[in-house]
Amino acid sequence: MAELNITLVKSAIGYKKDQRRTLKALGLHRMNQSVTHQDSGSIRGMINKVRHLVKVEEKIDEAE
């Protein structure tokens, strides 16, 4: 299964509270912080909500 590297590239200051909560749910707290999540529909939906604040890179497992 593919993994997604998500990096916060823009501050959430000035954006709606639900977008800040989405970043927190993804595990992003500070600028340029990166987290890795399994690729799933729910994670993709959260990324879509804050797509203007994050950078997403797909990482494919070499074990497959």
DOTI-189731 format. One record per residue: x, y, z of N, C-alpha, C in turn; residue number from 1. Coordinates in nm, 2 decimals, decimal comma, m for minus. Example, Ala and Ser with C-alpha at 12.3 -4.5 7.8 and 13.67 -1.06 7.14 Angstrom:
DOTI-189731
{n.px = 1,32	n.py = m0,57	n.pz = 0,78	ca.px = 1,23	ca.py = m0,45	ca.pz = 0,78	c.px = 1,32	c.py = m0,33	c.pz = 0,78	k = 1}
{n.px = 1,28	n.py = m0,22	n.pz = 0,71	ca.px = 1,37	ca.py = m0,11	ca.pz = 0,71	c.px = 1,29	c.py = 0,00	c.pz = 0,79	k = 2}
This chain:
DOTI-189731
{n.px = 0,08	n.py = m0,12	n.pz = 0,00	ca.px = 0,00	ca.py = 0,00	ca.pz = 0,00	c.px = 0,09	c.py = 0,12	c.pz = 0,00	k = 1}
{n.px = 0,05	n.py = 0,22	n.pz = m0,07	ca.px = 0,13	ca.py = 0,35	ca.pz = m0,09	c.px = 0,11	c.py = 0,43	c.pz = 0,04	k = 2}
{n.px = 0,22	n.py = 0,51	n.pz = 0,06	ca.px = 0,22	ca.py = 0,60	ca.pz = 0,17	c.px = 0,22	c.py = 0,75	c.pz = 0,12	k = 3}
{n.px = 0,18	n.py = 0,84	n.pz = 0,20	ca.px = 0,18	ca.py = 0,98	ca.pz = 0,16	c.px = 0,26	c.py = 1,06	c.pz = 0,26	k = 4}
{n.px = 0,36	n.py = 1,13	n.pz = 0,21	ca.px = 0,43	ca.py = 1,23	ca.pz = 0,29	c.px = 0,37	c.py = 1,36	c.pz = 0,28	k = 5}
{n.px = 0,32	n.py = 1,42	n.pz = 0,39	ca.px = 0,25	ca.py = 1,54	ca.pz = 0,39	c.px = 0,33	c.py = 1,65	c.pz = 0,47	k = 6}
{n.px = 0,36	n.py = 1,76	n.pz = 0,40	ca.px = 0,44	ca.py = 1,87	ca.pz = 0,46	c.px = 0,36	c.py = 1,99	c.pz = 0,47	k = 7}
{n.px = 0,36	n.py = 2,06	n.pz = 0,59	ca.px = 0,29	ca.py = 2,19	ca.pz = 0,61	c.px = 0,38	c.py = 2,30	c.pz = 0,55	k = 8}
{n.px = 0,34	n.py = 2,36	n.pz = 0,45	ca.px = 0,42	ca.py = 2,47	ca.pz = 0,38	c.px = 0,37	c.py = 2,61	c.pz = 0,40	k = 9}
{n.px = 0,25	n.py = 2,62	n.pz = 0,46	ca.px = 0,19	ca.py = 2,76	ca.pz = 0,48	c.px = 0,12	c.py = 2,76	c.pz = 0,61	k = 10}
{n.px = 0,13	n.py = 2,87	n.pz = 0,69	ca.px = 0,07	ca.py = 2,88	ca.pz = 0,82	c.px = m0,08	c.py = 2,88	c.pz = 0,81	k = 11}
{n.px = m0,14	n.py = 2,82	n.pz = 0,91	ca.px = m0,29	ca.py = 2,81	ca.pz = 0,92	c.px = m0,35	c.py = 2,94	c.pz = 0,99	k = 12}
{n.px = m0,26	n.py = 3,03	n.pz = 1,02	ca.px = m0,31	ca.py = 3,16	ca.pz = 1,08	c.px = m0,40	c.py = 3,23	c.pz = 0,98	k = 13}
{n.px = m0,52	n.py = 3,27	n.pz = 1,03	ca.px = m0,61	ca.py = 3,34	ca.pz = 0,94	c.px = m0,71	c.py = 3,25	c.pz = 0,87	k = 14}
{n.px = m0,70	n.py = 3,12	n.pz = 0,88	ca.px = m0,79	ca.py = 3,03	ca.pz = 0,81	c.px = m0,89	c.py = 2,98	c.pz = 0,91	k = 15}
{n.px = m0,99	n.py = 2,92	n.pz = 0,86	ca.px = m1,11	ca.py = 2,88	ca.pz = 0,94	c.px = m1,06	c.py = 2,77	c.pz = 1,04	k = 16}
{n.px = m1,14	n.py = 2,76	n.pz = 1,15	ca.px = m1,10	ca.py = 2,67	ca.pz = 1,26	c.px = m1,11	c.py = 2,53	c.pz = 1,22	k = 17}
{n.px = m1,20	n.py = 2,49	n.pz = 1,13	ca.px = m1,21	ca.py = 2,35	ca.pz = 1,08	c.px = m1,09	c.py = 2,31	c.pz = 1,00	k = 18}
{n.px = m1,02	n.py = 2,41	n.pz = 0,93	ca.px = m0,90	ca.py = 2,38	ca.pz = 0,86	c.px = m0,78	c.py = 2,36	c.pz = 0,96	k = 19}
{n.px = m0,78	n.py = 2,44	n.pz = 1,06	ca.px = m0,67	ca.py = 2,42	ca.pz = 1,17	c.px = m0,69	c.py = 2,29	c.pz = 1,24	k = 20}
{n.px = m0,82	n.py = 2,25	n.pz = 1,26	ca.px = m0,84	ca.py = 2,12	ca.pz = 1,32	c.px = m0,80	c.py = 2,00	c.pz = 1,23	k = 21}
{n.px = m0,82	n.py = 2,02	n.pz = 1,10	ca.px = m0,78	ca.py = 1,92	ca.pz = 1,01	c.px = m0,63	c.py = 1,90	c.pz = 1,01	k = 22}
{n.px = m0,56	n.py = 2,01	n.pz = 1,01	ca.px = m0,41	ca.py = 2,00	ca.pz = 1,02	c.px = m0,37	c.py = 1,93	c.pz = 1,15	k = 23}
{n.px = m0,43	n.py = 1,96	n.pz = 1,26	ca.px = m0,40	ca.py = 1,89	ca.pz = 1,38	c.px = m0,43	c.py = 1,74	c.pz = 1,38	k = 24}
{n.px = m0,54	n.py = 1,71	n.pz = 1,31	ca.px = m0,58	ca.py = 1,56	ca.pz = 1,30	c.px = m0,48	c.py = 1,49	c.pz = 1,21	k = 25}
{n.px = m0,42	n.py = 1,56	n.pz = 1,12	ca.px = m0,32	ca.py = 1,50	ca.pz = 1,03	c.px = m0,18	c.py = 1,49	c.pz = 1,11	k = 26}
{n.px = m0,17	n.py = 1,56	n.pz = 1,22	ca.px = m0,05	ca.py = 1,55	ca.pz = 1,30	c.px = 0,05	c.py = 1,66	c.pz = 1,26	k = 27}
{n.px = 0,00	n.py = 1,77	n.pz = 1,20	ca.px = 0,09	ca.py = 1,88	ca.pz = 1,16	c.px = 0,07	c.py = 2,00	c.pz = 1,26	k = 28}
{n.px = 0,18	n.py = 2,04	n.pz = 1,32	ca.px = 0,17	ca.py = 2,15	ca.pz = 1,41	c.px = 0,25	c.py = 2,27	c.pz = 1,38	k = 29}
{n.px = 0,37	n.py = 2,25	n.pz = 1,31	ca.px = 0,45	ca.py = 2,36	ca.pz = 1,28	c.px = 0,50	c.py = 2,36	c.pz = 1,13	k = 30}
{n.px = 0,54	n.py = 2,48	n.pz = 1,09	ca.px = 0,58	ca.py = 2,49	ca.pz = 0,95	c.px = 0,69	c.py = 2,39	c.pz = 0,91	k = 31}
{n.px = 0,69	n.py = 2,34	n.pz = 0,79	ca.px = 0,79	ca.py = 2,25	ca.pz = 0,73	c.px = 0,79	c.py = 2,12	c.pz = 0,81	k = 32}
{n.px = 0,70	n.py = 2,09	n.pz = 0,89	ca.px = 0,69	ca.py = 1,96	ca.pz = 0,96	c.px = 0,63	c.py = 1,86	c.pz = 0,86	k = 33}
{n.px = 0,68	n.py = 1,74	n.pz = 0,85	ca.px = 0,63	ca.py = 1,63	ca.pz = 0,77	c.px = 0,58	c.py = 1,52	c.pz = 0,85	k = 34}
{n.px = 0,47	n.py = 1,46	n.pz = 0,80	ca.px = 0,42	ca.py = 1,33	ca.pz = 0,86	c.px = 0,39	c.py = 1,23	c.pz = 0,74	k = 35}
{n.px = 0,39	n.py = 1,11	n.pz = 0,78	ca.px = 0,36	ca.py = 1,00	ca.pz = 0,68	c.px = 0,23	c.py = 0,93	c.pz = 0,72	k = 36}
{n.px = 0,14	n.py = 0,91	n.pz = 0,63	ca.px = 0,01	ca.py = 0,84	ca.pz = 0,65	c.px = m0,01	c.py = 0,74	c.pz = 0,54	k = 37}
{n.px = m0,08	n.py = 0,63	n.pz = 0,57	ca.px = m0,12	ca.py = 0,54	ca.pz = 0,47	c.px = m0,22	c.py = 0,61	c.pz = 0,38	k = 38}
{n.px = m0,21	n.py = 0,57	n.pz = 0,25	ca.px = m0,30	ca.py = 0,63	ca.pz = 0,15	c.px = m0,44	c.py = 0,57	c.pz = 0,17	k = 39}
{n.px = m0,54	n.py = 0,65	n.pz = 0,21	ca.px = m0,68	ca.py = 0,61	ca.pz = 0,22	c.px = m0,77	c.py = 0,72	c.pz = 0,18	k = 40}
{n.px = m0,90	n.py = 0,69	n.pz = 0,17	ca.px = m1,00	ca.py = 0,79	ca.pz = 0,13	c.px = m1,01	c.py = 0,90	c.pz = 0,23	k = 41}
{n.px = m1,01	n.py = 0,86	n.pz = 0,36	ca.px = m1,03	ca.py = 0,96	ca.pz = 0,46	c.px = m0,91	c.py = 1,06	c.pz = 0,47	k = 42}
{n.px = m0,79	n.py = 1,01	n.pz = 0,45	ca.px = m0,67	ca.py = 1,09	ca.pz = 0,45	c.px = m0,67	c.py = 1,18	c.pz = 0,33	k = 43}
{n.px = m0,71	n.py = 1,13	n.pz = 0,21	ca.px = m0,72	ca.py = 1,21	ca.pz = 0,09	c.px = m0,82	c.py = 1,32	c.pz = 0,11	k = 44}
{n.px = m0,93	n.py = 1,30	n.pz = 0,18	ca.px = m1,03	ca.py = 1,40	ca.pz = 0,20	c.px = m0,98	c.py = 1,51	c.pz = 0,29	k = 45}
{n.px = m0,90	n.py = 1,47	n.pz = 0,39	ca.px = m0,85	ca.py = 1,57	ca.pz = 0,48	c.px = m0,74	c.py = 1,66	c.pz = 0,41	k = 46}
{n.px = m0,66	n.py = 1,59	n.pz = 0,32	ca.px = m0,57	ca.py = 1,67	ca.pz = 0,24	c.px = m0,64	c.py = 1,76	c.pz = 0,15	k = 47}
{n.px = m0,75	n.py = 1,72	n.pz = 0,09	ca.px = m0,82	ca.py = 1,80	ca.pz = 0,00	c.px = m0,87	c.py = 1,93	c.pz = 0,06	k = 48}
{n.px = m0,91	n.py = 1,92	n.pz = 0,19	ca.px = m0,96	ca.py = 2,03	ca.pz = 0,26	c.px = m0,86	c.py = 2,14	c.pz = 0,29	k = 49}
{n.px = m0,73	n.py = 2,10	n.pz = 0,30	ca.px = m0,62	ca.py = 2,19	ca.pz = 0,33	c.px = m0,52	c.py = 2,19	c.pz = 0,23	k = 50}
{n.px = m0,56	n.py = 2,16	n.pz = 0,10	ca.px = m0,46	ca.py = 2,14	ca.pz = m0,01	c.px = m0,38	c.py = 2,27	c.pz = m0,03	k = 51}
{n.px = m0,43	n.py = 2,39	n.pz = 0,00	ca.px = m0,36	ca.py = 2,51	ca.pz = m0,02	c.px = m0,25	c.py = 2,54	c.pz = 0,09	k = 52}
{n.px = m0,25	n.py = 2,45	n.pz = 0,19	ca.px = m0,15	ca.py = 2,47	ca.pz = 0,30	c.px = m0,05	c.py = 2,36	c.pz = 0,31	k = 53}
{n.px = m0,06	n.py = 2,26	n.pz = 0,23	ca.px = 0,03	ca.py = 2,14	ca.pz = 0,24	c.px = 0,08	c.py = 2,10	c.pz = 0,11	k = 54}
{n.px = 0,19	n.py = 2,03	n.pz = 0,11	ca.px = 0,25	ca.py = 1,97	ca.pz = m0,01	c.px = 0,25	c.py = 1,82	c.pz = 0,02	k = 55}
{n.px = 0,20	n.py = 1,74	n.pz = m0,08	ca.px = 0,19	ca.py = 1,60	ca.pz = m0,07	c.px = 0,28	c.py = 1,53	c.pz = m0,17	k = 56}
{n.px = 0,35	n.py = 1,43	n.pz = m0,12	ca.px = 0,43	ca.py = 1,34	ca.pz = m0,21	c.px = 0,39	c.py = 1,20	c.pz = m0,18	k = 57}
{n.px = 0,38	n.py = 1,12	n.pz = m0,29	ca.px = 0,34	ca.py = 0,98	ca.pz = m0,28	c.px = 0,47	c.py = 0,90	c.pz = m0,27	k = 58}
{n.px = 0,47	n.py = 0,81	n.pz = m0,17	ca.px = 0,59	ca.py = 0,72	ca.pz = m0,15	c.px = 0,54	c.py = 0,58	c.pz = m0,17	k = 59}
{n.px = 0,59	n.py = 0,51	n.pz = m0,27	ca.px = 0,55	ca.py = 0,37	ca.pz = m0,30	c.px = 0,65	c.py = 0,28	c.pz = m0,23	k = 60}
{n.px = 0,59	n.py = 0,17	n.pz = m0,17	ca.px = 0,67	ca.py = 0,07	ca.pz = m0,10	c.px = 0,75	c.py = m0,01	c.pz = m0,20	k = 61}
{n.px = 0,88	n.py = m0,03	n.pz = m0,17	ca.px = 0,96	ca.py = m0,11	ca.pz = m0,26	c.px = 0,94	c.py = m0,26	c.pz = m0,24	k = 62}
{n.px = 0,88	n.py = m0,30	n.pz = m0,13	ca.px = 0,86	ca.py = m0,44	ca.pz = m0,10	c.px = 0,76	c.py = m0,51	c.pz = m0,19	k = 63}
{n.px = 0,67	n.py = m0,43	n.pz = m0,26	ca.px = 0,57	ca.py = m0,49	ca.pz = m0,34	c.px = 0,63	c.py = m0,54	c.pz = m0,47	k = 64}
